[in-house]
Amino acid sequence: MKPDIVLPISTPEGDFWARYTENGLAGIDFPGRRRAVRSHSTPALPKRVKQWHLQATQALKSVLSGRPFKSLPPLDWTEATPFQQKVWRVMLSIPMGKTLAYGGVASRIGNPSACRAVGSACGANPIPVLVPCHRILAGNGGLGGFSGGLQWKRRLLEREKVSFRE
């Protein structure tokens, strides 16, 4: 397998880090939280990675500005379980400005008793913000958790004009 390609996405919030594999976008890290990954050392990026990075950059900047994105690059979920992939597909279907409870996600994937497993899948989401786990709330409308920290979850929901309980 070829090494991952890791590229910055500069925003007013700081530099996010996008990780690409030969299959597509595999991860995004929040500013200051870059995971230890292998970096690509070749200065010439493959054309498809340039295109994917442009799409990811535009999508991330749109969401951070409180606007929906137009498109995403292919998402590489090859390291995810089938259960996680189901949860993440549901998250992708939640429109900007809307939320769903962990139990609602569990019901949508046909396993209504899997609320905690849904929470774990949200926490394992390698592409936060674009695969919007911030739109998943606790059953009482509370924030629940967030891999990027609750401060980020609050910011993202406030930009989408979503009400939530503290």
N, C-alpha and C positions, 0 to 999 in steps of 0.2 A: 504494500500500500504506500502511496506517495504521502509525504508529510503534509500536514494541514497548512493552509495559508491563513495567516492571521493579519487582519488589516484594521486600522483605526477608523472610526466614524466620529469626526469632530462635530460637536454640538455646543451650544451655549452652556449646556449642563456639564460639559467635560467630554473626554474621549471615551466612547464605547468601543469595544473590541469585537469584531465579527470574525468568526472562524468558519472557513470553508473547507470542504473535502471535495473529492472528485464528483460527489453526488449533489452538492449544493451547500446552502447555508446550514451549518451544524451547531452554531452557538453564537450568543451575544452576551458579553459581560458588561456590567455597569461600570461607569468610571470608578477607578480605584479598586476594582475587584477582578482584575484580569487573572484568569486561571493560568496555571503553568501548562503551556501547550507547546508543541513543536512549531517553530516558525518556518516559513518558506524562505529560503535564502536566495532564490533566483530573482534578479531584478525585473525580468520580463514576466508579467502575469499573463496567464492564459486569457484569451479573449472572453471566454464564457465567465471566468471569475470576475473580470472587469465589469461585465454586464450585471452579474449577480450583485456585486458590491454597489453598483449604482442604484439598483432596485432596492437593496436593503437600506442604503443611506437615505434615499427619498422616503421610503416607508417609515423609517425610524424618526426622521425629522418631522414628518406629517403627524405621527402620533404624539410626539413631544409638543407639537403646536396645537394639539386638540382637534386635529383633522383626520379623517379616515385616509388610509393609504389606497393607492390604485392597484398595486400589484406587489407580489413577493417573488423572490427567486425561488427555485426549487428548495424544499426543506429536506435536509438529510436527517432522518429519524432512524437510521439503521441500527443504532445502538439502543433504541427504546424497545420496551416490551409492547406487545399488541394492546394491552390494557392502557398503557400510557398514550399510545398513538390515538386510541379512541377518545380519551379525555382531551387531548390536544386538538383533535378535529372539532370537538364540541366547542372548545374555547375559540377557535378560529371562526365559528359560526355566530358568535355573540357580537352584535353590532356595537359600534362605538356609542358610548352613552348609555348602554344597557348593562345589566349585571345578571348573574345567575348564582344561586347558592350551591354549595358543594353537593347537597342532596339533589338539586335540580340537574346537575351534571350527571350524577349517578343514575338518576331516572332516565335521562336521555340515552345513556349507553346501555340501558336494559338491566341495570344492577342496582336497584334503589337502596340496598343496604350497604353500598360501598362508599359511603361518605368519607371515611378516613382514608381509604385507598385513593380516592379522588384527590384529597388533600396532599397525599404523598406524591401523586403524579404531577400536581401543580408545582410542588416544590422541586421536582426533578426536571421541570421544563427548561431545556437548554437555550431557548430562544424567547426569553421574557420580553415584554412590551409588544413585540410583533405577534407572538402567539400569546394572546392577552390573558395571562393568568391573574393579572390585577383586577379583572372583571369578575372574579369568583369571590363571593362573600360568604360569611358564616350564615347559618339559617336565620339568625336574629338580625341580619343586616349589618353585623359588625365586620371589621376588616379581615379577621382570620389572620393568616400568615402571608408572607411574600419573600421570595428568595432574594430580592434586591433590597429588602428592609421595608418596614412599614412607612417610613418617610417617603420612599419612592412610590409605594402603592397609593398613599394619600395624594401625592402630587399628580399622578396619572389620572386618578379618578376625579379629582377636582378640575383638571383640564377638560375632562369629558363631561363636566357638570353633573356628576353622579352623586347622589346623597348616600351616606353610609353612617353607621353608628360607631362612635369611638369606644 
